């Protein structure tokens, strides 16, 4: 092999390496969310609240569009609007930032259409199979939130 062949071979190997790095960067260059939720009792008269915290530890910002409860029995979804404490919806979540959403759980929801959504948010979440979901604009599937 001549020296020009070695140069062409090394250039081809370098380009394959550059393509692999570009693919890796494209795949890993997205927001990553760590989400947790828990019930909190505030005072003796304030009531029970659901607090949902989301941390973006990825490389891109994302917008959290809404929180919802997925009712397994009837395939219904209940959207929740948090009260304004640290974040409202929709919320732009920058890289390395935390957003906390607070939802009052003491108000009864009427089950007008027989979809299994009657009761308070806490009662609905404690029913078997129901899930709390956080949806952002970057990911196609909503993120399931485990409630402590």
MARNUSE-592674 format. One line per 10 residues: for each residue x, y, z of N, C-alpha, C, O. Coordinates in pm, whole numbers, plus 50000, padded with zeros to 5 digits. Example, Ala and Ser with C-alpha at 12.3 -4.5 7.8 and 13.67 -1.06 7.14 Angstrom:
% residues 2
51319,49431,50780,51230,49550,50780,51320,49670,50780,51424,49668,50846 ~ 51285,49775,50708,51367,49894,50714,51290,50003,50787,51341,50114,50804
% end
This chain:
% residues 148
50084,49882,50000,50000,50000,50000,50088,50124,50000,50192,50130,50065 ~ 50042,50219,49927,50115,50344,49920,50071,50436,50035,49974,50409,50105 ~ 50145,50544,50051,50114,50637,50160,49978,50705,50139,49910,50736,50236 ~ 49939,50728,50014,49808,50790,49989,49695,50695,50030,49589,50740,50074 ~ 49717,50564,50015,49616,50469,50059,49601,50473,50211,49488,50467,50261 ~ 49711,50483,50284,49706,50492,50431,49636,50620,50475,49560,50620,50572 ~ 49662,50727,50405,49596,50855,50439,49446,50843,50416,49366,50888,50498 ~ 49407,50783,50302,49264,50766,50273,49198,50675,50375,49085,50701,50418 ~ 49267,50568,50415,49213,50475,50514,49197,50542,50650,49096,50523,50718 ~ 49298,50619,50691,49287,50688,50820,49179,50796,50815,49112,50819,50916
49162,50864,50703,49056,50964,50689,48918,50898,50698,48827,50954,50760 ~ 48903,50781,50638,48775,50709,50644,48746,50665,50788,48632,50675,50834 ~ 48848,50615,50858,48829,50574,50998,48793,50694,51085,48706,50685,51172 ~ 48860,50806,51063,48831,50927,51140,48688,50975,51113,48619,51019,51205 ~ 48643,50968,50986,48506,51011,50956,48404,50920,51021,48301,50968,51068 ~ 48428,50789,51025,48336,50698,51094,48330,50730,51243,48223,50726,51303 ~ 48444,50761,51303,48448,50798,51443,48369,50928,51466,48295,50939,51563 ~ 48384,51026,51377,48313,51153,51389,48162,51132,51375,48084,51197,51444 ~ 48120,51043,51286,47977,51013,51270,47923,50947,51396,47813,50980,51441 ~ 48000,50854,51455,47957,50788,51578,47943,50889,51692,47847,50881,51769
48036,50982,51704,48027,51085,51809,47907,51175,51784,47838,51213,51879 ~ 47880,51211,51660,47764,51295,51628,47633,51225,51663,47541,51288,51715 ~ 47623,51097,51634,47502,51021,51668,47485,51015,51819,47374,51032,51870 ~ 47593,50990,51891,47587,50985,52037,47541,51120,52094,47457,51124,52184 ~ 47594,51228,52044,47556,51361,52090,47409,51391,52061,47339,51449,52144 ~ 47364,51351,51944,47223,51375,51908,47129,51297,51999,47023,51347,52036 ~ 47167,51175,52035,47082,51093,52120,47084,51142,52265,46980,51141,52331 ~ 47200,51183,52314,47210,51221,52456,47181,51369,52481,47172,51410,52596 ~ 47166,51448,52377,47143,51591,52392,46993,51619,52403,46933,51674,52311 ~ 46934,51581,52517,46791,51600,52539,46767,51622,52688,46856,51595,52770
46650,51669,52724,46621,51685,52867,46597,51549,52932,46545,51457,52869 ~ 46636,51540,53056,46610,51420,53136,46544,51468,53265,46593,51559,53332 ~ 46433,51406,53297,46356,51451,53413,46360,51346,53524,46348,51226,53499 ~ 46376,51394,53645,46361,51311,53764,46242,51370,53839,46246,51486,53881 ~ 46136,51291,53855,46011,51342,53909,45973,51263,54034,45985,51140,54037 ~ 45928,51334,54137,45880,51269,54259,45755,51342,54306,45733,51458,54274 ~ 45675,51270,54384,45552,51330,54437,45524,51274,54575,45559,51159,54605 ~ 45462,51355,54658,45423,51309,54791,45306,51393,54840,45283,51505,54795 ~ 45233,51335,54934,45123,51407,54998,45179,51480,55119,45265,51428,55190 ~ 45128,51600,55143,45171,51679,55258,45049,51739,55325,44957,51787,55258
45048,51735,55456,44942,51797,55534,44996,51930,55583,45100,51936,55648 ~ 44924,52039,55551,44967,52172,55589,44875,52223,55698,44756,52248,55674 ~ 44929,52239,55817,44850,52291,55929,44734,52199,55965,44719,52091,55908 ~ 44654,52244,56057,44538,52165,56097,44415,52197,56012,44326,52113,55998 ~ 44411,52317,55958,44293,52357,55881,44319,52372,55732,44224,52380,55654 ~ 44445,52377,55690,44475,52400,55549,44438,52282,55460,44386,52303,55350 ~ 44462,52159,55505,44424,52042,55427,44543,51966,55372,44658,51990,55409 ~ 44512,51873,55284,44613,51785,55224,44647,51837,55085,44559,51876,55008 ~ 44777,51837,55053,44825,51882,54923,44913,51775,54861,44983,51702,54931 ~ 44910,51767,54730,45000,51680,54655,45110,51769,54599,45083,51863,54525
45235,51740,54636,45347,51817,54582,45421,51731,54481,45459,51617,54510 ~ 45441,51785,54362,45511,51716,54254,45635,51798,54221,45624,51916,54187 ~ 45752,51736,54230,45878,51804,54199,45942,51740,54077,45948,51618,54066 ~ 45989,51824,53986,46056,51776,53865,46191,51846,53855,46200,51968,53867 ~ 46296,51767,53832,46432,51819,53815,46478,51782,53675,46467,51667,53634 ~ 46529,51880,53601,46583,51856,53468,46734,51840,53480,46806,51938,53499 ~ 46783,51716,53470,46927,51693,53479,46987,51658,53343,47097,51604,53335 ~ 46914,51689,53236,46962,51663,53101,47039,51781,53046,47088,51866,53121 ~ 47050,51786,52914,47129,51891,52847,47045,51999,52780,47099,52100,52736 ~ 46913,51979,52771,46825,52075,52704,46711,52114,52796,46668,52032,52878
46660,52236,52785,46540,52273,52861,46417,52204,52801,46419,52162,52685 ~ 46313,52194,52880,46187,52138,52832,46072,52215,52894,46090,52286,52993 ~ 45956,52203,52837,45836,52266,52890,45743,52159,52944,45702,52069,52871 ~ 45709,52170,53072,45612,52078,53131,45475,52133,53097,45439,52244,53136 ~ 45399,52054,53025,45271,52104,52975,45157,52078,53073,45074,52167,53095 ~ 45149,51959,53133,45043,51936,53230,45066,51812,53315,45147,51725,53282 ~ 44992,51809,53424,44987,51694,53515,44849,51632,53499,44749,51702,53485 ~ 44845,51500,53500,44716,51434,53485,44715,51302,53562,44820,51244,53590 ~ 44595,51257,53594,44577,51125,53655,44516,51036,53549,44414,51069,53489 ~ 44580,50922,53526,44531,50824,53431,44444,50725,53506,44493,50649,53590
44314,50724,53476,44219,50634,53540,44215,50505,53458,44163,50504,53347 ~ 44269,50398,53512,44284,50274,53438,44149,50212,53402,44131,50163,53291 ~ 44056,50213,53496,43927,50144,53478,43850,50196,53357,43793,50118,53282 ~ 43849,50327,53338,43766,50384,53231,43846,50450,53120,43788,50508,53028 ~ 43977,50441,53126,44065,50504,53026,44048,50656,53021,44076,50719,52919 ~ 44001,50715,53131,43982,50860,53138,44108,50924,53195,44191,50857,53257 ~ 44123,51053,53172,44233,51129,53227,44177,51251,53297,44086,51317,53246 ~ 44232,51281,53416,44190,51398,53492,44308,51494,53493,44413,51463,53550 ~ 44293,51610,53430,44399,51710,53431,44393,51788,53561,44284,51815,53613 ~ 44510,51823,53615,44516,51895,53742,44587,52029,53721,44689,52036,53652
44532,52132,53779,44593,52265,53773,44650,52297,53910,44574,52310,54006 ~ 44782,52311,53921,44840,52342,54052,44814,52486,54092,44792,52573,54008 ~ 44817,52508,54225,44810,52646,54272,44949,52706,54256,45048,52634,54260 ~ 44957,52834,54240,45083,52901,54209,45168,52918,54335,45144,53008,54415 ~ 45267,52831,54351,45362,52845,54460,45499,52870,54400,45555,52979,54417 ~ 45554,52770,54331,45684,52791,54267,45674,52783,54116,45757,52839,54045 ~ 45573,52713,54066,45562,52696,53922,45416,52678,53881,45338,52616,53953 ~ 45382,52733,53767,45249,52714,53709,45266,52641,53577,45377,52628,53526 ~ 45157,52593,53522,45162,52519,53396,45110,52604,53282,45014,52678,53302 ~ 45167,52595,53166,45291,52528,53129,45412,52598,53192,45409,52717,53221
45517,52519,53212,45635,52572,53282,45762,52533,53207,45785,52415,53181 ~ 45844,52632,53173,45973,52607,53110,46072,52565,53218,46101,52642,53309 ~ 46124,52445,53207,46217,52391,53305,46357,52391,53244,46389,52309,53157 ~ 46439,52484,53291,46576,52497,53240,46663,52382,53292,46624,52311,53385 ~ 46779,52366,53233,46873,52262,53272,46921,52287,53415,46962,52398,53449 ~ 46916,52183,53498,46963,52193,53636,46865,52257,53732,46897,52274,53850 ~ 46747,52293,53686,46647,52359,53771,46543,52260,53821,46524,52153,53765 ~ 46475,52301,53929,46367,52222,53988,46238,52303,53983,46238,52423,54010 ~ 46130,52236,53950,45997,52297,53955,45913,52217,54053,45914,52094,54049 ~ 45841,52286,54140,45754,52219,54236,45611,52265,54212,45583,52385,54210
45523,52170,54194,45382,52198,54172,45304,52151,54294,45327,52041,54344 ~ 45212,52234,54342,45133,52201,54459,44986,52197,54417,44932,52294,54363 ~ 44922,52082,54444,44783,52063,54405,44701,52035,54530,44732,51940,54603 ~ 44597,52114,54558,44511,52084,54674,44432,51956,54650,44379,51934,54541 ~ 44425,51872,54753,44362,51740,54738,44232,51726,54814,44172,51619,54813 ~ 44186,51831,54879,44068,51815,54964,43937,51840,54890,43831,51806,54942 ~ 43942,51896,54771,43820,51925,54697,43770,51799,54627,43846,51729,54561 ~ 43641,51770,54643,43581,51651,54581,43555,51679,54433,43506,51785,54395 ~ 43588,51580,54351,43559,51588,54209,43430,51509,54183,43414,51397,54232 ~ 43340,51567,54109,43214,51499,54079,43236,51402,53963,43305,51435,53867
43178,51284,53973,43186,51184,53867,43059,51194,53783,42969,51111,53794 ~ 43054,51296,53697,42931,51324,53622,42902,51220,53514,42785,51196,53482 ~ 43005,51159,53460,42985,51068,53347,43012,50922,53382,43017,50838,53292 ~ 43030,50890,53511,43054,50752,53552,43189,50698,53508,43201,50580,53476 ~ 43290,50783,53506,43422,50743,53458,43515,50697,53569,43630,50661,53542 ~ 43470,50696,53693,43555,50654,53803,43644,50763,53856,43748,50736,53915 ~ 43603,50889,53835,43685,51000,53881,43626,51070,54003,43672,51177,54041 ~ 43525,51011,54065,43463,51072,54181,43552,51063,54303,43626,50966,54319 ~ 43546,51164,54391,43625,51167,54514,43733,51273,54507,43741,51349,54411 ~ 43815,51276,54610,43925,51372,54611,44041,51318,54528,44043,51199,54493
44136,51404,54495,44253,51361,54417,44329,51252,54492,44378,51158,54431 ~ 44339,51265,54623,44409,51164,54702,44338,51029,54693,44403,50926,54678 ~ 44205,51029,54702,44130,50904,54692,44145,50842,54553,44160,50720,54541 ~ 44142,50925,54450,44155,50875,54313,44293,50813,54291,44304,50707,54230 ~ 44398,50879,54341,44534,50827,54322,44558,50698,54399,44640,50616,54358 ~ 44489,50679,54510,44510,50559,54592,44436,50437,54539,44458,50326,54587 ~ 44347,50456,54441,44277,50341,54383,44375,50259,54301,44462,50315,54234 ~ 44363,50126,54304,44457,50041,54231,44455,50069,54081,44349,50083,54021 ~ 44572,50078,54023,44585,50096,53879,44590,50239,53832,44639,50264,53722 ~ 44543,50335,53911,44547,50474,53868,44689,50528,53881,44761,50494,53975
44730,50612,53786,44867,50663,53783,44868,50814,53769,44781,50872,53704 ~ 44966,50877,53832,44991,51019,53815,45093,51035,53704,45199,50972,53708 ~ 45063,51118,53604,45150,51136,53488,45191,51282,53475,45111,51372,53500 ~ 45316,51304,53436,45366,51438,53405,45402,51438,53259,45477,51351,53213 ~ 45350,51532,53185,45374,51537,53040,45455,51661,53006,45423,51772,53048 ~ 45561,51641,52928,45638,51754,52878,45640,51750,52726,45603,51649,52666 ~ 45682,51858,52665,45672,51869,52519,45782,51794,52446,45770,51771,52326 ~ 45888,51754,52514,46001,51688,52448,45974,51539,52427,46002,51486,52319 ~ 45922,51473,52527,45903,51329,52522,45764,51294,52469,45667,51365,52496 ~ 45755,51186,52394,45626,51145,52340,45537,51084,52446,45417,51112,52450
45594,51001,52531,45516,50936,52636,45521,51019,52764,45625,51078,52796 ~ 45411,51025,52835,45416,51096,52964,45499,51018,53064,45511,50895,53054 ~ 45555,51088,53160,45638,51026,53262,45551,50989,53381,45478,51074,53433 ~ 45557,50862,53424,45480,50818,53539,45549,50866,53667,45671,50857,53680 ~ 45469,50917,53760,45521,50970,53885,45476,50878,53997,45357,50853,54014 ~ 45571,50828,54075,45538,50746,54191,45509,50838,54308,45588,50927,54339 ~ 45398,50816,54373,45358,50900,54486,45396,50829,54614,45359,50714,54636 ~ 45472,50900,54699,45513,50843,54828,45404,50864,54931,45419,50823,55046
% end
